[in-house]
Amino acid sequence: MPTPKIIAVIGATGAQGGGLAQAILDDTSREFACRAITRNPESDAARLLLTKGSEVIAADLDDINSLVAAFTGAYGAFCVTNFWEHFSGEKEKVQARNLAEAARIAGVKHVVWSTLEDTREYMQPDDTRMPMLQDNYRVPHFDAKSEANAYFDGVPTTFLLTTFYWDNLYAFGLGPKKGEDGTYSLTFPMGDKKLGGIASEDIGKAAYGIFKAGDRFIGKTVGIASDFITIKDMGEKLSAALDIGPITYNDPDPAAYRNYGFPGADEMGNMFQVYRDFEQEFAARRSPALARELNPDMLTFDQFLDKYKHKIPV
């Protein structure tokens, strides 16, 4: 049997990377081996990956030398950054540059870079519909990742366009909220537009499909989503899955949402406004059919609720 090709997985104990790590470990063909990259190899999640057969290596996105060491000998690398740890578009770009340079130095044969489009392309610079944030961005965690694409020039890379995590219903506190009168509401500044989403684990599984496809997607952009649904429909599905009665759709203006005061409210207000105002443009970049080709087991929103409804607080 040929020696398995190593895929170095950034964020292997997290959302996207965790899905990829599990997909590699579940594949009985043993075409690939998982090298989990984490800042804390002693964490419970890292130790669990080790017991399942993964290699576990310590590295930090702010330390390029640690990344070079982690990537050395690997065939592939899954690269992802987490804006929500620090809320800085500029820091995301620095970390992405480190990832790209480390992959170049280590001679990685295939990088899958988890990225997003530049939302500034949807609007003229003087468009006043939404404010600029951090001086330069409309939606920093989108725009900075898009700018960082250029760092991967010369590195054999697939650019994986992701989308909203259905997991945010429990992991980011965006699920139904119970009011003083005992009824529930769901708050998104989306109007009647459809929100495109996917289970975070399915992003990692799609990335595995890209690696398994060999050279087919190198140099290309692949956009994925599971479903596109209105918030009204989401509320009805949540109501049935959670058995909590009717859920009212609270649809504030994005400007009001930006002023809700929680960390990242301005960022998320702009993000949802992009989803709303540029629904068709956003959807056109993402193919549920291709996502399912890459990951035949991809969860629909209904299947996601069936699997994870116990995590959604009510």
N, C-alpha and C positions, 0 to 999 in steps of 0.2 A: 504494500500500500504506500502511495506517495506521502512524503512528509506534509502535514497540514500547513497551509500558508497562514501566517500570523496576521490578524487584524488587531491593531492597537486601537482601543476604544476610549476616547476621552469621555469623561462623565459616565463611566460604566456603572457607577452606583446611583446615577440619577435617572431622569425620565427617558430622554431619547437614547442615550448610551446604554441605559439599562435594558431597553428593549432589544437593542442590537446584541448586547452580550448574551442575553438569554436565547436569542435566535441562533447564535453561533453554537452555544452549548447544547441546544436541543436538536441540532442537525446531525442525524446519525451517519451522514456520509463522511463526516470528519474531513471535509475538504479544507476547512479553515479552523484555526485555533484562536481562542480569545485571549488577548492580553489586556486586562483591565487596568486603565490608568486612573489613578485617584490621588488626591492630596493626602488621604488618610488610609493607608492600607490596613490599619488595625481596626477600622470601623466594622460594625456588625455586617453591613452590606458587603463590604470587601471580603470579609472572612467567609461569608456565604458563597460568594463567587469562587473563592479558592477551593472550597469543599466540593463545588460542582465541576471542577476541572479547569478553571481559568487560571492563567498566570496573573499575578497582581503586582503592579509596579507603581511606586510613588513618583509623582511629578506634579509640577505647578505651572499653570498657564503664564505666570509672570516670570518664570525661570526657564529661559530657552535651553540652557544646557541640560536641565532635567528632561525636557521634552525630546531633545536629540537622543539622549540615552534611552528614553522610553520607546522611541520610534525605530531605533537601530535594529536591523534584522527583521523588521516587519514588512510584509508585502503590502498591506493596506493600513490606512489610518482613518478613523472617523473623527472629525474635528467639529466641535461645538463650543460656543461660549454662552455664558449665562448673565445676561444684562441685569437680571433681577437680584443678583448678589450685590451689585454696586451702583446700579442706575446711571452708568456713565457710558455714553456712546464712544467717547475717546478711548476709554479703557478697553472696551470691546475690540476696538481696532488694534490696539497694542497687542492684546492677547491673540487675535487672529493672525497678526504679522508673525508673532512667535511660533504659532502652529505651522504656518506656511513655510517659514524659514527652516524650522526643525525638520519638516517633511522633506524639504529640498536637500538639506545636508545629509539626512539619513538615507536618501535614495529610495523613498517610499514609491511603490509602483502605481498605487491608486489611492487617492484621497477622496473621501466624500465629505464635503464641507456643508454643514447645515446653515443655510443662509435665508435671506428674505430680500424682497425687492426694495428699491429706493422709492419711497412714497412721494418724494419731491418731484418725481416725473409726472405725477398726476395733476400737479398744480403749477401755475406760474409763480415766480418768487414773490410777486406783489399780491397774490391771492390772500384775502383776509378771512377766509372761512375758518382757518384754524391758526393758532399762533406757532411761531418757530420756538423750539425748545433747545436748551443748551446752546443757544446762539445760532446753531447751524442746521438743525434737524426739524422735520415735521414729526416723525415718529422715530426717536433715536435708535431703538433696538431693531428697527427695520433698516433705516438708512445707513447706520454704521456698518451693519453686516454687509450690505450691498457694496459700500465703498471698499470693504475689506476683500471683496472678491478679487480685486486687482493684485493682491499680495500673492495669490496662487498662480499667477502667470508663470508658465514654465514648469509647473508641477502638474502631473497628470491627475486632474480633478474633475469630479462630478459635483455640480452645484445643486444641492437639494433644497428646493423651496418648500418650507413647511407652512403651517397655518395654526390657527387657534387650537389649543388643547381642550378636548372635552373634560379632561382631568381638572381644569380650572374651576369646575363646578364645586369641587371639594378642596382642591389643593390651594386655590387662590381666593376662596370665600365668595365665589360668584353664584352659588346655588340659591335656591329659594329662601327668603327670609320671612320669619313669622312676626306678624304685627301684634300690637297690644290687643286687637280684637280677635286674635286667634287665627286669622286668615293669612295666606302666604302671598308674596309678590316676588317677581323676578325683574331685576333692574339691568337693562342694557340700553344705551342710546342708539338703537338700531332702526327705529321706525318699523316699516313693514319689509325691510330688506332681509335677505338670507345670509346667515353667518356660516362660513365654511369652517369645518373643524375636523379633528381626527384625535384618536386616542394617542397619547404620547408614545406608548410602547410600539404602536404601529409605524411611527416614524423610523424607529430603530429597525423594525422588521423590513420596512421598505428599503432602508439603506443596505441591509443584508442582501436583498434581492438585487440591488445595484452591483454589489461586489460579486455576487454569483454570476452576473451577466458578463463578466470579463471586461473587455474593452468597449462594449457597446455604448456605454454612457459617458465615457471619458471625454472631457471637453464640452459636455452638454449640460443644460439646465433641465432638471426634472422637478416638476411641481406636483404635489400630492395633496389630496384631501379625501375624507371619507364621505361626508354628506354636506349639503348646503340646506339649512333649514331656517325658517323664521323664528323669532323669539316666541311668538304666539304658539307656534307648533311645539317648540321646545318646552314651553310651560305645560302644554297639554300632556306631552309625553312624560314629563317629570311628575305631574300630578298623578297620572296613572301608575307609574313605576313606584312612587313613594307612598301612594295611597293617603294623600294629605288633603284631598278636596281641591277645588278650583284654585289656580294660581293666577293672580292678577299681573298683567304685564305693565310694569312701570317704565315708561319711555321718556327719560329726560332729554333735554337738548344736550349735545356734547359739551357745550360751554359750561352748563351747570355741572355735568359729570366731572369736568376738569377741576372743579372747585370743591369736590367732596372732601378733600383734605387728607386722604390716606396716602401713604408713600406710593408714588407713581400714578396718582390720579390724573395728572395732566397728560402723561404719556398714554395711559389707557383711554382717556377721552379722545385723544387724537387718533389712536389706533381704531377704536370703534367707529369714529367718523369716517375714516378711510374705508372700512368695511361697508359702511352705509352708503357713502356718496359715490364710491367707485366699485360697487358690487359686481358689475359685469366685468370690469377690467381685472379685478382681483380673481374672480372665478376662472377667467379665461387662461390664467397662468397655471391652473391646477387641475389635474385630471384624475377623478376617482377611478376611471377605467384603468389607467396606467398604474395607479397606486395598488389596485387589486391584482394586476398582473404581477407586480413586484412582490406583493404580499397577499396571497390568496385567502389568508385567514383574517384579513382586516375587518375590524369590528364596525358595523353600522352604528349610528347613534343609539338605536333601540337595543342592539346587542351590548353596547357599552353600558347602558343603564342597567341591563339585566345582570351584568357582571360586577358593576361597581356601585350600584345604588346604596349598598350598605355603608359606603364611605361618605355619602352626601348627608351632612347634618341637617336635621329638621327639628 
